[in-house]
Amino acid sequence: MLMKLNADEITSAIGISASMGAGLLEANRTGGTVKRMHCGWAAHGGVVAAELAQAGLTGPPTVIEGRFGFMQAYCGDQVNLDEITDGLGSTWVLPDLFFKPYPCNHFTHTGIDAARTLKAKGVTPDQIVSIDLGVPSPVLRTIAEPRESKIKPESGYHAAFSGPFTVAAAFYRENGLGLFHEDFEDESAHDPEILALAAKVNVNASEECDAIFPFQFPAVLTAHLKDGTSMTEKVLVNRGGPKNPLTDAELALKFESNVRDSLNPDQAREVAHTIFDFATNKTSLANLASLLEQV
């Protein structure tokens, strides 16, 4: 839409971009940092597809619903095609997006928040005998299995997909909005204190969480302490979603932390301010382009 394509060009752009699609998730299971470029590559593919359509390259108009289209390739017969156009032009999904506060698998976030809450209440790693982490059953294969690699991840990348590691790290670390990139470097993944606590974390399916998933990725965390008591924290709504949004200050901190290797603090703050100004200042987009040209 920003490129002012006509209807035929938009149709071709969708056909071209879908033909570029992939995003296989095997890296989550056996490793490979390529997963980190999936979202950026999808955005790149969309821009390139629009430029190619504008230049005259055509794409199949039935790329979504056709016999050899996207839905058949990825969903088979388990799809309601009417849902694709339901509310088109009147229902907008951008306000429902989730902003991830932590640079790790989204299924781990509520466990992190529960651990951070217990930490804020005074629970320390040396008090803990064991931890039970209840999650929706469909996420077990992503953040809990196989257990051996989740309690002792091979690398920082693997640690980002581990329920036990992320819970343990939340008790020991406090960076960014709670956990940040440095907590998922290879050195952090081999931190003996974090690994010792991760080995005490047992991840199990929770019926309460199953009833909420997939609209949220909830967690129920119970820490069993050496004095014989137990403390439980439930996080049933994801931080960063529409029901518990990040504040502008938190979003700015996340942005500034992410660009600290590319922009100095003053530049980062100015870019963030310009982005937040979009809603009321029609010149902000031009101002942003001008700022980024200076990087």
C-alpha positions as a Markdown table, in Angstrom:
| # | Residue | x | y | z |
|---|---|---|---|---|
| 1 | Met | 0.0 | 0.0 | 0.0 |
| 2 | Leu | 2.9 | 2.4 | 0.8 |
| 3 | Met | 4.2 | 1.9 | -2.8 |
| 4 | Lys | 0.7 | 2.7 | -4.2 |
| 5 | Leu | 0.4 | -0.5 | -6.2 |
| 6 | Asn | -2.8 | -1.1 | -8.1 |
| 7 | Ala | -5.0 | -4.1 | -7.4 |
| 8 | Asp | -3.3 | -6.3 | -10.0 |
| 9 | Glu | 0.1 | -5.4 | -8.8 |
| 10 | Ile | -0.9 | -6.1 | -5.2 |
| 11 | Thr | -2.2 | -9.5 | -6.3 |
| 12 | Ser | 1.1 | -10.3 | -8.0 |
| 13 | Ala | 3.0 | -9.1 | -5.0 |
| 14 | Ile | 1.1 | -11.5 | -2.8 |
| 15 | Gly | 1.7 | -14.3 | -5.3 |
| 16 | Ile | 5.4 | -13.5 | -5.5 |
| 17 | Ser | 5.9 | -13.2 | -1.7 |
| 18 | Ala | 4.1 | -16.4 | -1.0 |
| 19 | Ser | 6.3 | -18.1 | -3.6 |
| 20 | Met | 9.3 | -16.9 | -1.5 |
| 21 | Gly | 7.9 | -18.3 | 1.8 |
| 22 | Ala | 9.6 | -20.9 | 4.0 |
| 23 | Gly | 10.4 | -20.4 | 7.7 |
| 24 | Leu | 10.8 | -24.0 | 8.7 |
| 25 | Leu | 11.3 | -24.4 | 12.4 |
| 26 | Glu | 13.7 | -27.4 | 12.5 |
| 27 | Ala | 16.4 | -25.0 | 13.9 |
| 28 | Asn | 14.4 | -24.9 | 17.1 |
| 29 | Arg | 15.0 | -28.6 | 17.6 |
| 30 | Thr | 18.5 | -29.3 | 16.3 |
| 31 | Gly | 20.1 | -25.8 | 16.3 |
| 32 | Gly | 21.0 | -23.2 | 13.8 |
| 33 | Thr | 20.8 | -19.4 | 14.3 |
| 34 | Val | 19.0 | -18.9 | 11.0 |
| 35 | Lys | 15.7 | -18.7 | 13.0 |
| 36 | Arg | 16.7 | -15.3 | 14.0 |
| 37 | Met | 16.4 | -13.9 | 10.5 |
| 38 | His | 13.0 | -15.4 | 9.7 |
| 39 | Cys | 11.0 | -12.3 | 10.5 |
| 40 | Gly | 13.4 | -10.0 | 8.8 |
| 41 | Trp | 13.6 | -12.2 | 5.8 |
| 42 | Ala | 9.8 | -12.3 | 5.5 |
| 43 | Ala | 9.8 | -8.4 | 5.6 |
| 44 | His | 12.6 | -8.4 | 3.0 |
| 45 | Gly | 10.6 | -10.8 | 0.8 |
| 46 | Gly | 7.5 | -8.6 | 1.0 |
| 47 | Val | 9.4 | -5.5 | 0.0 |
| 48 | Val | 11.2 | -7.3 | -2.9 |
| 49 | Ala | 7.9 | -8.9 | -4.0 |
| 50 | Ala | 6.2 | -5.5 | -4.2 |
| 51 | Glu | 9.1 | -4.0 | -6.1 |
| 52 | Leu | 9.1 | -6.9 | -8.6 |
| 53 | Ala | 5.4 | -6.6 | -9.1 |
| 54 | Gln | 5.8 | -2.9 | -9.7 |
| 55 | Ala | 8.4 | -3.7 | -12.3 |
| 56 | Gly | 6.1 | -6.0 | -14.1 |
| 57 | Leu | 6.8 | -9.5 | -12.7 |
| 58 | Thr | 3.5 | -11.4 | -12.1 |
| 59 | Gly | 2.5 | -13.8 | -9.4 |
| 60 | Pro | -0.3 | -16.5 | -9.3 |
| 61 | Pro | -3.6 | -14.9 | -8.2 |
| 62 | Thr | -4.6 | -18.1 | -6.5 |
| 63 | Val | -1.4 | -18.5 | -4.5 |
| 64 | Ile | -3.3 | -18.7 | -1.2 |
| 65 | Glu | -6.2 | -21.0 | -2.0 |
| 66 | Gly | -5.1 | -22.8 | -5.1 |
| 67 | Arg | -4.4 | -26.6 | -5.5 |
| 68 | Phe | -0.7 | -26.0 | -5.1 |
| 69 | Gly | -1.0 | -22.8 | -3.1 |
| 70 | Phe | 0.1 | -21.8 | 0.4 |
| 71 | Met | -2.9 | -23.3 | 2.3 |
| 72 | Gln | -2.6 | -26.7 | 0.6 |
| 73 | Ala | 1.1 | -26.8 | 1.2 |
| 74 | Tyr | 1.0 | -25.9 | 4.9 |
| 75 | Cys | -2.5 | -26.8 | 6.1 |
| 76 | Gly | -4.0 | -29.4 | 3.7 |
| 77 | Asp | -7.8 | -29.5 | 4.2 |
| 78 | Gln | -7.7 | -28.1 | 7.7 |
| 79 | Val | -8.5 | -24.5 | 6.8 |
| 80 | Asn | -11.6 | -22.3 | 6.4 |
| 81 | Leu | -10.9 | -20.1 | 3.4 |
| 82 | Asp | -13.7 | -17.8 | 4.4 |
| 83 | Glu | -11.7 | -16.7 | 7.4 |
| 84 | Ile | -9.0 | -15.3 | 5.2 |
| 85 | Thr | -11.3 | -12.5 | 4.0 |
| 86 | Asp | -13.5 | -12.2 | 7.0 |
| 87 | Gly | -13.5 | -8.6 | 8.1 |
| 88 | Leu | -11.2 | -7.5 | 5.3 |
| 89 | Gly | -10.9 | -3.7 | 5.3 |
| 90 | Ser | -12.8 | -3.3 | 8.6 |
| 91 | Thr | -11.0 | -5.5 | 11.1 |
| 92 | Trp | -7.4 | -4.6 | 11.8 |
| 93 | Val | -5.0 | -7.0 | 13.6 |
| 94 | Leu | -2.1 | -4.6 | 14.3 |
| 95 | Pro | -3.6 | -3.4 | 17.6 |
| 96 | Asp | -3.6 | -7.1 | 18.7 |
| 97 | Leu | 0.1 | -7.7 | 18.2 |
| 98 | Phe | 2.3 | -8.9 | 21.0 |
| 99 | Phe | 5.6 | -7.1 | 21.7 |
| 100 | Lys | 8.1 | -9.6 | 23.2 |
| 101 | Pro | 9.8 | -8.2 | 26.2 |
| 102 | Tyr | 12.5 | -10.9 | 26.2 |
| 103 | Pro | 14.7 | -12.2 | 23.3 |
| 104 | Cys | 13.7 | -15.8 | 23.7 |
| 105 | Asn | 10.8 | -18.1 | 22.7 |
| 106 | His | 7.5 | -16.5 | 23.5 |
| 107 | Phe | 6.2 | -19.7 | 25.3 |
| 108 | Thr | 8.9 | -19.1 | 28.0 |
| 109 | His | 7.9 | -15.5 | 28.8 |
| 110 | Thr | 5.2 | -16.1 | 31.4 |
| 111 | Gly | 7.5 | -18.5 | 33.3 |
| 112 | Ile | 10.1 | -15.8 | 33.3 |
| 113 | Asp | 7.6 | -13.2 | 34.7 |
| 114 | Ala | 6.4 | -15.7 | 37.4 |
| 115 | Ala | 10.0 | -16.3 | 38.4 |
| 116 | Arg | 10.8 | -12.5 | 38.5 |
| 117 | Thr | 7.7 | -12.0 | 40.7 |
| 118 | Leu | 8.9 | -14.6 | 43.2 |
| 119 | Lys | 12.3 | -13.1 | 43.1 |
| 120 | Ala | 10.8 | -9.7 | 43.9 |
| 121 | Lys | 9.0 | -11.3 | 46.9 |
| 122 | Gly | 12.3 | -12.4 | 48.3 |
| 123 | Val | 12.7 | -15.9 | 46.9 |
| 124 | Thr | 16.4 | -16.7 | 46.2 |
| 125 | Pro | 18.0 | -19.6 | 44.4 |
| 126 | Asp | 19.6 | -21.0 | 47.5 |
| 127 | Gln | 16.2 | -21.4 | 49.1 |
| 128 | Ile | 14.8 | -23.5 | 46.3 |
| 129 | Val | 14.6 | -27.3 | 46.4 |
| 130 | Ser | 12.6 | -27.7 | 43.2 |
| 131 | Ile | 10.3 | -25.8 | 40.9 |
| 132 | Asp | 7.2 | -27.0 | 39.0 |
| 133 | Leu | 6.4 | -25.0 | 35.9 |
| 134 | Gly | 2.9 | -25.7 | 34.5 |
| 135 | Val | 2.4 | -24.7 | 30.9 |
| 136 | Pro | -0.1 | -25.5 | 28.0 |
| 137 | Ser | 0.5 | -29.1 | 26.8 |
| 138 | Pro | 1.2 | -28.0 | 23.1 |
| 139 | Val | 4.3 | -26.0 | 24.2 |
| 140 | Leu | 6.0 | -28.9 | 26.0 |
| 141 | Arg | 7.8 | -30.1 | 22.8 |
| 142 | Thr | 9.2 | -26.6 | 22.3 |
| 143 | Ile | 10.4 | -25.6 | 25.7 |
| 144 | Ala | 10.6 | -28.8 | 27.7 |
| 145 | Glu | 11.6 | -31.7 | 25.5 |
| 146 | Pro | 14.0 | -33.4 | 25.4 |
| 147 | Arg | 14.6 | -32.6 | 29.1 |
| 148 | Glu | 18.4 | -33.3 | 28.9 |
| 149 | Ser | 19.0 | -30.6 | 26.4 |
| 150 | Lys | 16.6 | -28.1 | 28.1 |
| 151 | Ile | 18.3 | -28.3 | 31.5 |
| 152 | Lys | 21.7 | -28.1 | 29.9 |
| 153 | Pro | 21.4 | -26.3 | 26.5 |
| 154 | Glu | 24.3 | -26.6 | 24.0 |
| 155 | Ser | 24.4 | -22.9 | 23.2 |
| 156 | Gly | 22.8 | -19.6 | 24.0 |
| 157 | Tyr | 20.5 | -20.1 | 21.1 |
| 158 | His | 19.2 | -23.4 | 22.5 |
| 159 | Ala | 18.8 | -21.7 | 25.9 |
| 160 | Ala | 16.3 | -19.3 | 24.4 |
| 161 | Phe | 14.0 | -22.3 | 23.8 |
| 162 | Ser | 14.3 | -23.8 | 27.3 |
| 163 | Gly | 11.7 | -23.4 | 30.0 |
| 164 | Pro | 14.0 | -24.6 | 32.8 |
| 165 | Phe | 16.9 | -22.3 | 31.7 |
| 166 | Thr | 14.8 | -19.2 | 31.3 |
| 167 | Val | 13.1 | -19.6 | 34.6 |
| 168 | Ala | 16.5 | -20.1 | 36.3 |
| 169 | Ala | 18.1 | -17.2 | 34.5 |
| 170 | Ala | 15.2 | -15.0 | 35.7 |
| 171 | Phe | 16.2 | -15.6 | 39.3 |
| 172 | Tyr | 19.9 | -14.7 | 38.6 |
| 173 | Arg | 19.8 | -12.0 | 35.9 |
| 174 | Glu | 18.2 | -8.6 | 35.4 |
| 175 | Asn | 19.0 | -7.0 | 32.1 |
| 176 | Gly | 16.9 | -4.9 | 29.7 |
| 177 | Leu | 13.2 | -5.6 | 30.6 |
| 178 | Gly | 14.2 | -8.6 | 32.6 |
| 179 | Leu | 16.4 | -10.8 | 30.4 |
| 180 | Phe | 18.2 | -9.5 | 27.4 |
| 181 | His | 20.6 | -10.7 | 24.6 |
| 182 | Glu | 23.6 | -11.1 | 27.0 |
| 183 | Asp | 21.6 | -13.6 | 28.9 |
| 184 | Phe | 21.4 | -15.9 | 25.8 |
| 185 | Glu | 25.1 | -15.8 | 24.8 |
| 186 | Asp | 26.9 | -19.1 | 24.8 |
| 187 | Glu | 28.8 | -18.1 | 28.0 |
| 188 | Ser | 25.5 | -17.5 | 29.8 |
| 189 | Ala | 24.1 | -20.9 | 28.6 |
| 190 | His | 27.0 | -22.6 | 30.4 |
| 191 | Asp | 26.7 | -20.5 | 33.6 |
| 192 | Pro | 27.0 | -23.2 | 36.4 |
| 193 | Glu | 24.7 | -21.4 | 38.8 |
| 194 | Ile | 21.9 | -21.0 | 36.2 |
| 195 | Leu | 22.3 | -24.7 | 35.1 |
| 196 | Ala | 22.2 | -25.9 | 38.7 |
| 197 | Leu | 18.9 | -24.2 | 39.2 |
| 198 | Ala | 17.6 | -25.2 | 35.8 |
| 199 | Ala | 18.1 | -28.8 | 36.7 |
| 200 | Lys | 15.6 | -28.3 | 39.6 |
| 201 | Val | 12.8 | -27.1 | 37.2 |
| 202 | Asn | 10.2 | -29.6 | 36.1 |
| 203 | Val | 8.0 | -28.6 | 33.3 |
| 204 | Asn | 4.5 | -30.2 | 33.1 |
| 205 | Ala | 1.2 | -29.7 | 31.3 |
| 206 | Ser | -1.4 | -27.6 | 33.2 |
| 207 | Glu | -5.1 | -28.0 | 32.5 |
| 208 | Glu | -5.6 | -24.4 | 33.7 |
| 209 | Cys | -3.1 | -23.2 | 31.0 |
| 210 | Asp | -4.6 | -25.5 | 28.4 |
| 211 | Ala | -7.9 | -23.8 | 28.8 |
| 212 | Ile | -6.4 | -20.4 | 27.9 |
| 213 | Phe | -3.9 | -21.4 | 25.2 |
| 214 | Pro | -3.5 | -20.3 | 22.3 |
| 215 | Phe | -4.9 | -16.9 | 23.1 |
| 216 | Gln | -2.2 | -16.4 | 25.7 |
| 217 | Phe | 0.8 | -18.5 | 26.7 |
| 218 | Pro | 0.2 | -18.8 | 30.4 |
| 219 | Ala | 2.3 | -20.4 | 33.2 |
| 220 | Val | 1.8 | -21.5 | 36.7 |
| 221 | Leu | 5.1 | -21.6 | 38.6 |
| 222 | Thr | 5.5 | -23.2 | 42.1 |
| 223 | Ala | 8.8 | -23.0 | 44.0 |
| 224 | His | 9.2 | -25.6 | 46.8 |
| 225 | Leu | 11.5 | -24.1 | 49.4 |
| 226 | Lys | 13.9 | -25.6 | 52.0 |
| 227 | Asp | 11.8 | -24.5 | 54.9 |
| 228 | Gly | 9.0 | -26.8 | 53.7 |
| 229 | Thr | 6.8 | -24.1 | 52.3 |
| 230 | Ser | 5.8 | -23.5 | 48.6 |
| 231 | Met | 5.1 | -20.3 | 46.8 |
| 232 | Thr | 3.0 | -20.2 | 43.6 |
| 233 | Glu | 2.8 | -17.5 | 40.9 |
| 234 | Lys | 0.3 | -17.6 | 38.1 |
| 235 | Val | 0.9 | -15.5 | 35.0 |
| 236 | Leu | -2.2 | -16.1 | 32.8 |
| 237 | Val | -1.8 | -13.0 | 30.5 |
| 238 | Asn | 1.3 | -12.3 | 28.5 |
| 239 | Arg | 3.3 | -9.1 | 29.2 |
| 240 | Gly | 3.5 | -7.1 | 26.0 |
| 241 | Gly | 0.1 | -8.1 | 24.6 |
| 242 | Pro | -3.0 | -6.0 | 24.3 |
| 243 | Lys | -4.3 | -7.0 | 27.8 |
| 244 | Asn | -1.0 | -6.2 | 29.4 |
| 245 | Pro | 0.9 | -3.8 | 27.1 |
| 246 | Leu | 4.4 | -2.6 | 27.5 |
| 247 | Thr | 4.6 | 1.1 | 28.3 |
| 248 | Asp | 6.1 | 3.6 | 25.9 |
| 249 | Ala | 9.1 | 3.8 | 28.3 |
| 250 | Glu | 9.5 | 0.0 | 28.2 |
| 251 | Leu | 9.3 | -0.1 | 24.4 |
| 252 | Ala | 11.8 | 2.7 | 24.2 |
| 253 | Leu | 14.2 | 0.9 | 26.5 |
| 254 | Lys | 13.8 | -2.3 | 24.4 |
| 255 | Phe | 14.5 | -0.3 | 21.2 |
| 256 | Glu | 17.5 | 1.6 | 22.6 |
| 257 | Ser | 19.0 | -1.6 | 24.0 |
| 258 | Asn | 18.6 | -3.4 | 20.7 |
| 259 | Val | 20.3 | -0.6 | 18.6 |
| 260 | Arg | 23.1 | 0.3 | 21.1 |
| 261 | Asp | 25.7 | -1.2 | 18.8 |
| 262 | Ser | 24.5 | 0.9 | 15.8 |
| 263 | Leu | 23.3 | 4.2 | 17.3 |
| 264 | Asn | 24.7 | 6.3 | 20.1 |
| 265 | Pro | 22.2 | 7.0 | 23.0 |
| 266 | Asp | 21.2 | 10.4 | 21.6 |
| 267 | Gln | 20.5 | 9.1 | 18.2 |
| 268 | Ala | 18.5 | 6.2 | 19.6 |
| 269 | Arg | 16.4 | 8.4 | 21.7 |
| 270 | Glu | 15.7 | 10.8 | 18.8 |
| 271 | Val | 14.6 | 7.9 | 16.6 |
| 272 | Ala | 12.4 | 6.4 | 19.3 |
| 273 | His | 10.8 | 9.8 | 19.9 |
| 274 | Thr | 10.1 | 10.2 | 16.1 |
| 275 | Ile | 8.5 | 6.8 | 16.0 |
| 276 | Phe | 6.2 | 7.5 | 18.9 |
| 277 | Asp | 5.3 | 10.8 | 17.2 |
| 278 | Phe | 3.8 | 9.0 | 14.2 |
| 279 | Ala | 0.2 | 9.1 | 15.5 |
| 280 | Thr | 0.0 | 12.9 | 15.7 |
| 281 | Asn | 2.7 | 14.1 | 13.3 |
| 282 | Lys | 2.3 | 13.4 | 9.6 |
| 283 | Thr | 5.9 | 14.5 | 8.9 |
| 284 | Ser | 7.4 | 11.9 | 11.3 |
| 285 | Leu | 7.9 | 9.3 | 8.6 |
| 286 | Ala | 10.0 | 11.7 | 6.5 |
| 287 | Asn | 11.9 | 12.7 | 9.7 |
| 288 | Leu | 12.6 | 9.1 | 10.5 |
| 289 | Ala | 14.0 | 8.5 | 7.0 |
| 290 | Ser | 16.2 | 11.5 | 7.3 |
| 291 | Leu | 17.5 | 10.3 | 10.7 |
| 292 | Leu | 18.2 | 6.8 | 9.5 |
| 293 | Glu | 20.2 | 8.2 | 6.5 |
| 294 | Gln | 22.7 | 9.5 | 9.0 |
| 295 | Val | 23.4 | 6.1 | 10.5 |
